[in-house]
């Protein structure tokens, strides 16, 4: 890409966009679909160091859930 084309591309971008002023836009159009079945939880910094991603948090909670369910079943049968 030559310098002229690069300048033309840069000129098309604004520093800031006001989406409220754009025609046809719908705020939160897909918000309901996104939030169905999704829980966003803020981890404390010390916990986030141990569980750095979604996969590790889910694996830990599934393991803990299994342990809790087994313990409950043992209490019921004894």
HUMOPE-V43165 format. One record per residue. N is the residue number from 1. RES is the residue in three letters. PSI is psi in degrees with one decimal (none if undefined). NEAR is the number of other C-alpha atoms within 10 Angstrom. Layout:
# HUMOPE-V43165
n:N res:RES psi:PSI near:NEAR
n:N res:RES psi:PSI near:NEAR
This chain:
# HUMOPE-V43165
n:1 res:UNK psi:131.6 near:5
n:2 res:UNK psi:169.2 near:6
n:3 res:UNK psi:-37.0 near:7
n:4 res:UNK psi:-47.2 near:8
n:5 res:UNK psi:-38.1 near:10
n:6 res:UNK psi:-42.1 near:10
n:7 res:UNK psi:-38.1 near:10
n:8 res:UNK psi:-40.7 near:10
n:9 res:UNK psi:-43.3 near:9
n:10 res:UNK psi:-31.8 near:9
n:11 res:UNK psi:-21.8 near:9
n:12 res:UNK psi:-20.7 near:8
n:13 res:UNK psi:137.0 near:9
n:14 res:UNK psi:157.2 near:7
n:15 res:UNK psi:-30.3 near:5
n:16 res:UNK psi:143.2 near:6
n:17 res:UNK psi:136.3 near:9
n:18 res:UNK psi:94.5 near:6
n:19 res:UNK psi:-20.6 near:11
n:20 res:UNK psi:-25.6 near:10
n:21 res:UNK psi:-8.2 near:8
n:22 res:UNK psi:140.0 near:9
n:23 res:UNK psi:143.6 near:7
n:24 res:UNK psi:-6.5 near:8
n:25 res:UNK psi:144.1 near:10
n:26 res:UNK psi:118.6 near:10
n:27 res:UNK psi:129.3 near:9
n:28 res:UNK psi:25.2 near:9
n:29 res:UNK psi:-39.6 near:9
n:30 res:UNK psi:10.2 near:9
n:31 res:UNK psi:-43.9 near:9
n:32 res:UNK psi:-45.7 near:9
n:33 res:UNK psi:-39.8 near:10
n:34 res:UNK psi:-42.3 near:11
n:35 res:UNK psi:-15.1 near:10
n:36 res:UNK psi:118.3 near:8
n:37 res:UNK psi:6.1 near:7
n:38 res:UNK psi:131.3 near:8
n:39 res:UNK psi:124.3 near:8
n:40 res:UNK psi:125.7 near:6
n:41 res:UNK psi:133.2 near:6
n:42 res:UNK psi:121.2 near:8
n:43 res:UNK psi:143.0 near:12
n:44 res:UNK psi:149.5 near:8
n:45 res:UNK psi:-39.3 near:10
n:46 res:UNK psi:-33.3 near:8
n:47 res:UNK psi:-39.4 near:11
n:48 res:UNK psi:-27.9 near:12
n:49 res:UNK psi:-33.6 near:10
n:50 res:UNK psi:-37.8 near:10
n:51 res:UNK psi:84.8 near:16
n:52 res:UNK psi:-9.4 near:12
n:53 res:UNK psi:170.4 near:10
n:54 res:UNK psi:-43.6 near:8
n:55 res:UNK psi:-45.8 near:9
n:56 res:UNK psi:-37.1 near:12
n:57 res:UNK psi:-46.4 near:16
n:58 res:UNK psi:-41.3 near:12
n:59 res:UNK psi:-43.3 near:12
n:60 res:UNK psi:-43.8 near:12
n:61 res:UNK psi:-36.4 near:11
n:62 res:UNK psi:-41.4 near:12
n:63 res:UNK psi:-46.8 near:11
n:64 res:UNK psi:-40.1 near:12
n:65 res:UNK psi:-42.3 near:12
n:66 res:UNK psi:-43.5 near:12
n:67 res:UNK psi:-44.9 near:12
n:68 res:UNK psi:-44.6 near:12
n:69 res:UNK psi:-40.7 near:11
n:70 res:UNK psi:-42.7 near:12
n:71 res:UNK psi:-42.4 near:11
n:72 res:UNK psi:-42.7 near:11
n:73 res:UNK psi:-38.4 near:11
n:74 res:UNK psi:-39.3 near:10
n:75 res:UNK psi:-37.5 near:9
n:76 res:UNK psi:-40.7 near:8
n:77 res:UNK psi:-11.6 near:6
n:78 res:UNK psi:none near:5
